[in-house]
Amino acid sequence: MTGAGGFLGRYIVEQLVARGDDVRGLSRRRYAALDALGIEQLQADLADSQAVIAACQGRDVVFHVAAVASVWGRWELFHTTNTLGTEHVITGCQRHGVRKLVFTSSPSVTFDGSDQNGIDESAPYPEKWLCHYPHTKALAEQQVLTSNGSGDLLTCALRPHLIWGPRDQHLIPRLLNRARQRRLRIVGDGQNLIDMIYVENAALAHLQAADALTEGSPLCGQAYFISQGEAVNCWEWINKILSLANLPPVRKSLSYEKARRLGAFFEVIYGLMRWKSEPPMTRFLAAQLARSHYFDISRARRDFGYVPRISTEEGLRRLAAALATSN
């Protein structure tokens, strides 16, 4: 699997090892935690086509989890890793007779900046993109789904939304850092509803999908939203996370229109100056913070029996314990 040492990838590896599967991980560097699990580790960048293709040899199932995920950055970086890297994975699967490919996509591949209230997988890809990440992930997802049935390869894509939990190095730390720097603002009216997913549930969904992906199954060539199955108020949930770290709730706010204009301004300035750091606001981030985005996961429930085993409350308890340990 690609991205074996990442946040979601490591949980998938742990669940595979726990049930006795032979796992090979492909990452850009070596991870001591994966050594401790006793899996085979290979080091390569997804841009290295030959290394990626070779890594697929002798595998029955490939989980393609690795990606560049950010609201800002050069097109070349996102396209090379997310889109061309996925092409290399598909080629490796086809060349070495891999039977199944499960791709980790994102619900943002359908996000056009407007509210998404309980949408299902019939929602189209947008005509315009607010940043390179969802665009390149959508291109990759389309490649994966259209490659289903090419030779003996069966494919599907999962779209986990806002993955969180212990060991997260992205979403939760960034949220807490912004709060400590007093840079968090409620964007919009504060009533937007969102979906999210606890990391162990996201990992389990990958195993369930891989097991159910068989010839003639409804998964073949299809994408699936996965989440906790219960939308929450975005800012109430953020304040719960902050409270776990003994931080005060977010009180200050700004309108969506002001946040969007600020985002457009920062994008122009950062683009002109060629700054690589992430702007404090972008149009995509403004829309994500202000709009509702939650999804109908009944298709995942029906086609591969997905049910979140760990409740949001239990996930918060585990996250609280992890945060307490790290302080």
GIZI-V287957 format. One record per residue. N is the residue number from 0. RES is the residue in one small letter. PHI is phi in radians with two decimals (none if undefined). D_LAST is the distance of its C-alpha to the last C-alpha in whole Angstrom. Layout:
n=(N N)
res=(RES RES)
phi=(PHI PHI)
d_last=(D_LAST D_LAST)
//
This chain:
n=(0 1 2 3 4 5 6 7 8 9 10 11 12 13 14 15 16 17 18 19 20 21 22 23 24 25 26 27 28 29 30 31 32 33 34 35 36 37 38 39 40 41 42 43 44 45 46 47 48 49 50 51 52 53 54 55 56 57 58 59 60 61 62 63 64 65 66 67 68 69 70 71 72 73 74 75 76 77 78 79 80 81 82 83 84 85 86 87 88 89 90 91 92 93 94 95 96 97 98 99 100 101 102 103 104 105 106 107 108 109 110 111 112 113 114 115 116 117 118 119 120 121 122 123 124 125 126 127 128 129 130 131 132 133 134 135 136 137 138 139 140 141 142 143 144 145 146 147 148 149 150 151 152 153 154 155 156 157 158 159 160 161 162 163 164 165 166 167 168 169 170 171 172 173 174 175 176 177 178 179 180 181 182 183 184 185 186 187 188 189 190 191 192 193 194 195 196 197 198 199 200 201 202 203 204 205 206 207 208 209 210 211 212 213 214 215 216 217 218 219 220 221 222 223 224 225 226 227 228 229 230 231 232 233 234 235 236 237 238 239 240 241 242 243 244 245 246 247 248 249 250 251 252 253 254 255 256 257 258 259 260 261 262 263 264 265 266 267 268 269 270 271 272 273 274 275 276 277 278 279 280 281 282 283 284 285 286 287 288 289 290 291 292 293 294 295 296 297 298 299 300 301 302 303 304 305 306 307 308 309 310 311 312 313 314 315 316 317 318 319 320 321 322 323 324 325 326)
res=(m t g a g g f l g r y i v e q l v a r g d d v r g l s r r r y a a l d a l g i e q l q a d l a d s q a v i a a c q g r d v v f h v a a v a s v w g r w e l f h t t n t l g t e h v i t g c q r h g v r k l v f t s s p s v t f d g s d q n g i d e s a p y p e k w l c h y p h t k a l a e q q v l t s n g s g d l l t c a l r p h l i w g p r d q h l i p r l l n r a r q r r l r i v g d g q n l i d m i y v e n a a l a h l q a a d a l t e g s p l c g q a y f i s q g e a v n c w e w i n k i l s l a n l p p v r k s l s y e k a r r l g a f f e v i y g l m r w k s e p p m t r f l a a q l a r s h y f d i s r a r r d f g y v p r i s t e e g l r r l a a a l a t s n)
phi=(none -1.56 1.18 -1.10 -1.62 -1.38 -1.02 -1.18 -0.99 -1.14 -1.17 -1.11 -1.01 -1.04 -1.23 -1.15 -1.10 -1.07 -1.73 1.63 -1.36 -1.49 -2.07 -2.08 -1.93 -2.03 -2.50 -1.32 -2.45 -1.56 -2.08 -1.07 -1.10 -1.33 -1.03 -1.11 -1.44 1.37 -1.63 -1.31 -2.11 -2.09 -1.99 -2.96 -1.57 -1.09 -1.25 -1.47 -1.04 -1.14 -1.19 -1.16 -1.07 -1.11 -1.14 -1.44 -1.11 1.35 -1.79 -1.56 -2.34 -2.07 -1.76 -1.75 -1.86 -1.15 -2.95 -1.65 -2.10 -2.89 -1.59 -2.60 2.58 -1.28 -0.99 -1.03 -1.13 -1.13 -1.16 -1.10 -1.40 -1.35 -1.67 -1.15 -1.03 -1.18 -1.00 -1.13 -1.11 -1.07 -1.05 -1.07 -1.11 -1.17 -1.20 -1.85 1.19 -1.13 -1.44 -2.35 -2.26 -1.92 -1.83 -1.50 -1.72 -2.70 -1.09 -1.15 -1.18 -1.94 -1.55 -1.99 1.71 -1.77 -1.10 -2.13 -1.77 1.17 -1.23 -1.99 -1.26 -1.34 -1.06 -1.39 -1.22 -1.24 -1.46 -2.21 -2.01 -1.56 -2.82 -1.30 -1.03 -1.12 -1.09 -1.23 -1.20 -1.13 -1.06 -1.15 -1.03 -1.07 -1.08 -1.11 -1.20 -1.31 -1.43 -1.04 1.50 -1.39 1.27 -1.73 -1.35 -1.96 -2.35 -2.71 -2.30 -1.96 -2.08 -1.29 -1.98 0.89 -1.26 -2.54 2.54 -1.01 1.37 -1.08 -1.96 -2.22 -1.06 -1.15 -1.03 -1.16 -1.07 -1.17 -1.11 -1.13 -1.12 -1.13 -1.52 1.02 -1.89 -1.49 -2.38 -1.19 -1.81 1.54 -1.51 1.34 -1.85 -1.21 -1.77 -2.37 -1.76 -2.64 -2.57 -1.24 -1.04 -1.20 -1.20 -1.10 -1.12 -1.02 -1.04 -1.13 -1.16 -1.08 -1.13 -1.08 -1.15 -1.49 -1.37 -2.25 -0.97 1.48 -1.32 -1.16 -1.25 -1.01 1.26 -2.10 -1.94 -2.43 -1.31 -2.39 -2.80 -1.28 1.44 -2.55 -1.21 -2.24 -1.15 -0.94 -1.42 -1.17 -1.18 -1.04 -1.14 -1.13 -1.09 -1.08 -1.14 -1.12 -1.75 1.02 -1.88 -1.23 -1.21 -1.33 -2.03 -1.30 -2.54 -2.56 -1.23 -1.08 -1.07 -1.16 -1.11 -1.14 -1.14 -1.06 -1.05 -1.09 -1.08 -1.12 -1.09 -1.14 -1.11 -1.14 -1.21 -1.13 -1.47 1.01 -1.33 -1.53 -1.17 -1.37 -1.11 -1.14 -2.65 -2.35 -1.10 -1.12 -1.11 -1.03 -1.18 -1.12 -1.39 -1.80 -1.63 -1.44 -2.58 -2.42 -2.37 -1.50 -1.81 -1.10 -1.15 -1.16 -1.07 -1.27 -1.45 -2.43 1.23 -1.20 -2.47 -1.11 -1.39 -1.87 -1.18 -1.06 -1.11 -1.17 -1.07 -1.13 -1.09 -1.17 -1.15 -1.03 -1.11 -1.18 -1.15 -1.12 -1.21 -1.38 -1.44)
d_last=(32 31 27 26 23 22 19 22 24 22 22 26 27 25 27 30 30 29 33 34 35 35 33 33 30 31 28 28 27 26 23 22 21 24 26 24 26 29 30 32 31 33 32 33 33 34 37 38 41 42 39 38 41 42 38 40 42 43 40 41 38 36 33 33 29 28 29 28 26 26 28 29 31 34 37 37 34 33 37 37 34 34 38 39 37 38 41 41 39 42 44 43 43 46 47 46 47 44 44 41 39 36 35 31 32 31 32 32 36 37 36 38 36 38 37 37 37 37 39 40 40 44 42 43 42 42 44 42 39 36 34 35 32 34 37 36 35 38 40 38 38 42 43 41 43 46 46 46 49 50 51 49 46 44 42 39 36 33 32 28 27 23 22 18 16 13 13 15 15 17 17 14 12 16 16 12 14 17 16 14 17 19 21 21 25 26 29 32 33 30 32 31 30 28 28 25 24 21 21 23 25 26 26 29 31 31 33 35 36 37 39 41 42 45 49 50 47 46 43 45 44 42 39 37 34 31 29 27 31 30 30 27 27 25 24 23 21 19 19 18 15 14 14 11 9 11 13 17 19 21 25 27 29 31 34 34 37 36 32 35 37 34 33 36 36 33 34 38 36 34 37 39 37 35 32 30 26 26 28 26 28 31 33 32 28 30 32 29 28 31 33 33 32 32 34 37 36 39 40 37 38 41 41 39 38 34 32 29 28 24 25 22 21 20 19 16 16 15 12 11 10 9 6 5 6 4 0)
//
